[in-house]
Amino acid sequence: MKDGKNLKLVIDTEECGTNDIECGYREWTLSEVATKFPSNARGDTKGAFSGFTSSFKASASYGWTNDGKLNVKIHYVDWMSSVKLQFDFAKNQMTLQENYNSKASLLRFK
């Protein structure tokens, strides 16, 4: 959803639930993440954030490429994780790249 120059990215996953993250156009915008934990680099630490009493914060920015792809970068301010998303609407696909993983994931959407 686009609101003026800001874009609201709604992320819904089984692990983390639903999060609304505000993205600034060519500038960082700070949002509070509704869940208690961001993406976790180590799969063997599931539930590692269960003792935290405050939500995490995410800073996000977006921009467009010359060929019409949407690039979004999300950095979890209170944690080591960051995520790069690239939406290719012509091909109905999104590439997800996590900072701790050298392999990008390709997801298709309708």
C-alpha positions in Angstrom: 0.0 0.0 0.0 1.4 3.4 -1.0 0.7 6.5 1.1 2.2 9.6 -0.5 5.9 8.8 -0.6 5.8 6.1 2.0 4.9 2.5 1.3 3.4 0.1 3.8 4.7 -3.5 3.4 2.4 -6.1 5.0 4.4 -9.2 5.8 2.4 -12.3 7.0 4.3 -15.5 7.9 3.4 -18.6 9.9 6.4 -18.0 12.2 6.0 -14.3 13.0 2.4 -13.5 12.2 1.4 -10.2 10.5 3.7 -7.1 10.5 3.1 -3.7 8.9 6.4 -2.1 8.0 6.5 1.5 6.8 9.1 2.1 4.0 10.4 5.5 3.1 11.1 6.4 -0.5 14.9 6.7 -0.7 15.0 7.3 3.1 14.7 5.1 6.2 11.4 5.0 8.1 11.2 3.4 11.5 8.4 1.0 12.4 7.7 -1.1 15.5 7.4 -4.8 14.5 4.3 -6.3 16.0 5.9 -9.6 16.8 8.5 -10.2 19.5 11.2 -11.5 17.1 12.6 -10.8 13.6 14.1 -13.3 11.2 16.4 -15.6 13.0 19.8 -16.6 11.5 20.0 -19.9 13.5 17.1 -22.3 13.0 18.0 -24.2 16.2 17.2 -21.2 18.4 13.4 -21.2 17.8 11.8 -19.4 20.8 15.1 -17.7 21.7 13.2 -14.3 21.8 10.4 -15.5 24.1 11.7 -13.7 27.1 11.8 -10.3 25.5 9.3 -7.9 26.8 9.4 -5.2 24.1 8.8 -5.3 20.3 11.6 -5.0 17.8 12.0 -2.0 15.5 12.5 -2.2 11.8 13.9 0.6 9.6 12.9 0.3 5.9 13.5 2.0 2.6 12.4 1.5 -1.0 13.1 2.6 -4.5 12.4 1.7 -8.1 14.8 0.4 -10.7 14.7 1.8 -14.3 13.1 -1.4 -15.5 10.1 -1.2 -13.0 11.3 -3.5 -10.2 10.6 -2.5 -6.6 13.5 -2.8 -4.2 12.9 -2.8 -0.4 15.5 -3.1 2.3 14.5 -3.9 5.9 16.9 -3.6 8.8 15.9 -4.9 12.2 17.4 -2.1 14.4 17.6 -4.2 17.6 18.9 -7.3 15.9 21.5 -8.5 13.4 19.0 -9.3 10.6 18.3 -7.4 7.5 16.3 -8.4 4.4 16.4 -7.2 0.8 13.3 -7.8 -1.3 13.0 -7.2 -5.0 9.5 -7.4 -6.6 9.4 -8.0 -10.4 5.8 -7.4 -11.2 6.2 -8.2 -14.9 7.2 -11.8 -13.9 5.0 -12.0 -10.8 8.0 -12.9 -8.6 9.9 -11.7 -5.6 13.5 -12.3 -4.7 14.3 -12.4 -0.9 17.9 -12.1 0.3 18.7 -12.3 4.0 22.0 -10.7 5.1 23.2 -13.9 6.8 22.4 -16.2 3.8 24.4 -16.1 0.6 21.6 -17.8 -1.4 18.5 -15.7 -2.4 15.0 -17.2 -2.4 12.7 -16.8 -5.4 9.0 -16.6 -4.6 6.2 -16.4 -7.1 2.9 -14.5 -6.5 -0.4 -13.8 -8.4 
